[in-house]
Amino acid sequence: MTKKVAVVLSGCGVFDGSEIYEATLTLLRLDQKNAIVQCFAPDMEQMHVINHLTGEVCNEKRNVLVEAARLARGDIKAMHTARAEEFDALIVPGGFGAAKNLSNFAVAGADMVLQKDFLAFARTMHQAKKPIGLICIAPTLSAAICGNTAICTIGNDDETAHAIEKTGAIHQNCPVSEICIDENNLLITTPAYMLANRISEAAEGINKLVDAVLARA
C-alpha cells in the first residue's frame, strides 16, 4: 500500500533553514519508494538570515514557508494546515532551521520551546503511533515530541548529546552510515551532516532512515 509522508522543512539553507542536501536526499528516497509526499513549513519569520557565502548574519527578514518553498518547487503548505489523520509518517530533515525556526534550541538549549504548529502536529503523529524520522540536528526535538523515553542520535558530538539528555531523551552514538531505531516510540534518527563529509555519506544514513520509517508506516 502506498504510504503518505509529511516532510517538514524549516527554511532553505544549512545555517538558517533546512539543509538542502538532506532535504533533497529525503525527497529522492521517498520518491524511489513510491511514497506520496506533502511538504510543510511554518508560515513565520525565520530567526535570522545567514549569508551562506560569508557566514555572516544579514540585515534582512525572510519567511520560513516562502524560503522552504524553494526546496519543494512550490509544492508546500503552511504547517498549521497539516492533519495527522491524513499521513502515515513524518520526516524532518536537519539544518539549523530545526534548531532556530522549528524550535529555539540554538539559543535555549535544553530549555527550548518548539514552534507550536509543528509541535502539535508531531505530537499528534506520535500519539497516533505513526513513525517519525528526525535527521541531523532535528533529533534534539525528540523528547519534546515523544517524551522522556525517546532514544535518538545526532552522531557523537558530546556537547549536543549532553544537551539532548538534559531534555530527558536518551542519546546513542551512531556512525553517519547508520540509524538509531527506538521501536517503542517509532522514532528513527540519523546523524547525516552532523558527521558527513560528503553527500554520499549523508545519503547512506538518510536512505536507511526513510526505508525504516516506511517499513513501520
N, C-alpha and C positions, 0 to 999 in steps of 0.2 A: 504494500500500500504506500502511496506517495505521502511523504511527510511534509508538513508545512512548518517552516522555521522562521522565527523573528530574529533578525540581526540588528542589534542596537549599536549605532555609531555615535561618536562624541565630537564630531568636527572633521577636519581634514588636515592631517599633518602630525607627525610623531610628537612634536613638542607642545602642541596646544589642542590636539584633536585626536582622531583615530589614526593609528599607524597605517599608512597606505598599503604597504605590502601585506600586513596581517589581514586587513580588511579584504584585499583582493584575493589572497590565498583562501580565505574562509569562503568567500562567494564562489570562487572557482571550484573548490572541492564540493560544496553543496550542489552546484550545477552538475558536476560529474556524477554525483549520486542521485540526480534527478529529483532533488528536493524542490519544493516551492518556497520561495524566499520573499519576505517583505522586510525592507529596512525601515528603521525608525530612528529618530533623534529628537532630543528636547528642543522645543521652539523657545530659545532663550539666548541671551547674550553670553558668549563664552568668557571664561575667566580673564583671559588676555590674548593678544595676538603676538606670535613669535615670528620674526624674520628667520626662516629656516636656512638662509644663506649665512647670516652672521650670528645667529643665536640670540639676538637682542630683542627685547620687548618693544613692540611698535606702538605708537600713539594713535591707535585706531580701534574701532569696535567691529566685531563680526558676530553673526548669528550662528549658533551650533547647527541648527537644522539646514540653513542655507549652505553652510560650508560642507556638511555631510552629504548634501545632495550632489556635490561634485563626484563623490565616490560611488554613489548609487545611480549615476547617469540620470538624475532627476526623479527616479522611481523610489520615493521615500515619503513617509508620513510622520506627522508630529507624534511625539511619544505619548501624549495624553489620549490619543485615539486607539492605542493598542489594547486589545482584549484577549486575555489569556485563553478563553474558551475557543478562540479561532486558531490556536497554534499548538503544535506538538512539542516544540523545543525552543530554547532561547540560546543564542550565542552572542558574546560581547568581545569583539577584537580589542586589543590593547592600544597603546599610545597614551600619552599623558592626559588626553582628554578624559579618560576614565577616572583619573585622579584629580582633574581640575573642573570638569563640566558635569560628569555623571555623579561626582562626589567632590568633596574638598579635601581628600586625603593628602594631596600635595602640600597643603598648608596646615591641616589639622591633625594629620597622622591618625592614630588610633581613635581620636575623638571626632572623627569625620562625621559628616551628615551627607546622606545620599540625596540626589535630585528626586523630588517627591514623586513625579510621574513614573520615572524609571523604577524607583524602589517599589511602588505599588504594583507595577506590572511584574517585576521579577519575583517579589514575594508571593504573588498570586500563582505564578507559574510553579514555584517551589511547593506551595501548599497543595497544588493540584497534582503533585508528584510527576511533573514533567521535567526532563533533563535540561540542565543548564551548563553551557561551556563558557569558561572565562579564560582569556588569553593574556599573556604578558603581565602587565601591572593590574589588570582587571580583577585577578583573584584577591586583591586586597579588599574587595567588596563582599567576599564570601560569607563572613559571619553576619553582616547586616542583612543579607538575603536569606541565608539558610540557617542561621542560628549558631550558637557556640560549639555545636558538634561538627561543624564543617571542617573537612580536611582538604587542603589545597596546596598549590606550589606556585612560586614565582621564579624557581630555579634554585639558587644557592646564595643569594645576597643576604648576609646576616642582618643588616640594619632593617631592610624591608621585611624579612621573615620575622624579626622581633616585633615590629610594628603590627604585623598580621596577628601574631599570637596575643598581643595586648588587646586586640579587638575580641578575642575569645576563640578564634579559629585555631586549627592545628596545622602547622606548616610542615611539609615534607620536601627535602631536597630532591631535585629531579633534573636530569640532563635535558638539553634542548631538544633532543630527538624523541623524547618520551612524554607521557602524560601521567597525571595523578588522577586516579579514579576514586571518588568517595561514593560507594554504592548506596550507603544509607540515605544520602542526600541527593543522589543522582546528579552529582556535581563533578564535572571533568575540567581539569585545568592543565595548562602547559606554559613553559617559560617563554617561548618564541624569542622576541628581541630583548628580553631581559638577559639572554645569553647568546643569541645567534650572532654570528659574524658575517653570515651570508644568507641570502634569501632562501637558498636551498636547505639550509639548516632549519630556518624557521618553518619551512614547508613540511618537514618531517613530522614535527610535533603537531602542527595545525591539522594536517591530514588525518592523523590518528585521533585527534580530538573530535573533529567533525564526524568521523566514522563511528566513534564511541557514542557520541550524542545521538546520532541517527539510529544506532542499534538499540538504544534504550527508549526511543520515542514511540 
